[in-house]
Amino acid sequence: MIARDLMTPNPMTVTPQASIADAWELMRELEIRHVPVVEDGALVGMLSDRDLARLDIARMLAMPIVNVMSSDVIAIEPETELSEVVELLLEHKVGALPVIRSDTRKVVGIVSYIDVLRAVQDRLEEE
């Protein structure tokens, strides 16, 4: 099994200039915890609910995401094997990995730990 089989294709993204309020609202409405941050179509960061939890939200809702996003993003390609996906999630203690095209860094999907658990559950049910 590879990342392409697990990922949510074409995930919602935000730009570094989007406000924290906009991102928070998007995450709340879509019930998601991770949002890739893209600029000119290329991945530049990742915003998670943990990034937002560290903030005094009331004071910072108008602040641009670039001030709080993680820019050192661990990303994978569509052909990344499930075992490597699990290894990266555990090693880096992240909840999701954006799936990108390596040549352009264009985000084509996102794999969360929930996607991995669903795949494991499906395999267990097949046995």
QUIBEL-V289316 format. One record per pair of residues at least 12 apart in sequence whose ideal C-beta (glycine too) atoms are under 10 Angstrom apart, sorted by the first residue. I is the first residue (numbers start at 1). J is the second residue. Records with the same first field share a line. If there is no record, write none. Layout:
I: J, J
This chain:
1: 81, 82, 83, 85, 116, 119, 120, 122, 123
2: 76, 77, 78, 79, 80, 81, 82, 84, 85, 99, 111
3: 76, 77, 78, 79, 80, 81, 82, 84, 85, 97, 99, 108, 109, 110, 111, 115, 116
4: 76, 77, 78, 79, 80, 99, 108, 109, 111
5: 78, 82, 111, 115, 119
6: 76, 78, 80, 82, 85, 97, 99, 109, 110, 111, 112, 114, 115, 116, 118, 119
7: 76, 78, 80, 85, 96, 97, 98, 99, 108, 109, 110, 111, 112, 115
8: 32, 34, 96, 99, 109, 110, 111, 112, 114, 115
9: 78, 99, 107, 108, 109, 110
10: 107, 108, 109, 110
11: 30, 32, 34, 35, 36, 96, 98, 99, 107, 108, 109, 110, 111, 112
12: 26, 27, 29, 30, 32, 34, 35, 36, 107, 110
13: 26, 35, 36, 37, 38, 39, 41, 43, 47, 98, 107, 110
14: 26, 27, 35, 36, 37, 38, 45, 47, 65, 69
15: 37, 38, 39, 40, 44, 45, 64, 65, 66
16: 37, 38, 39, 44, 45, 47, 64, 65, 66, 67, 69, 71
17: 37, 39, 64, 65, 66
18: 35, 37, 47, 64, 65, 66, 69
19: 60, 61, 62, 63, 64, 65
20: 47, 51, 52, 55, 57, 60, 61, 62, 63, 64, 65, 67, 68, 69
21: 57, 60, 61, 62, 63
22: 61, 62, 64, 65
23: 35, 37, 47, 51, 52, 61, 64, 65, 68, 69
24: 47, 49, 52, 55, 57, 60, 61, 65
25: 61
26: 47
27: 47, 48, 49, 52
28: 49
32: 48, 49, 96, 110, 112, 114
33: 47, 48, 49, 50, 52, 95, 96, 112, 113, 114
34: 46, 47, 48, 49, 50, 51, 94, 95, 96, 97, 98, 110, 111, 112, 113
35: 47, 48, 49, 51, 65, 69, 96, 98, 110
36: 69, 73, 75, 96, 97, 98, 99, 100, 105, 107, 109, 110
37: 65, 66, 69, 70, 71, 73, 98, 107
38: 98, 100, 105, 106, 107
39: 66, 105
40: 104, 105, 106
41: 101, 104, 105, 106, 107
42: 100, 101, 104, 105, 106, 107
43: 71, 73, 75, 98, 99, 100, 101, 104, 105, 106, 107
44: 66, 69, 71, 73, 105
45: 65, 66, 68, 69, 70, 71, 72, 73, 98
46: 69, 70, 71, 72, 73, 74, 75, 94, 95, 96, 97, 98, 107, 110
47: 65, 66, 68, 69, 70
48: 68, 69, 70, 94, 95, 96
49: 95
50: 70, 93, 94, 95
51: 65, 67, 68, 69, 70
52: 65, 68
54: 68
55: 67, 68
70: 94
72: 92
73: 92, 94, 97, 98, 100, 105
74: 88, 89, 91, 92, 94, 96, 97, 98
75: 88, 97, 98, 99, 100, 101, 102, 105, 107, 110
76: 88, 89, 97, 98, 99, 100, 102, 109, 110, 111
77: 99, 100, 101, 102, 108
78: 99, 100, 101, 102, 108, 109, 111
79: 99, 102
80: 97, 99, 111
82: 111, 115, 116, 119, 120, 123
84: 97
85: 97, 99, 111, 113, 115, 116, 119
86: 111, 113, 116, 119, 120
88: 111
89: 111, 112, 113, 116
90: 113
94: 112, 113
95: 112, 113, 114
96: 110, 111, 112, 113, 114, 115, 116
97: 109, 110, 111, 112, 113, 115, 116
98: 110, 111
99: 111
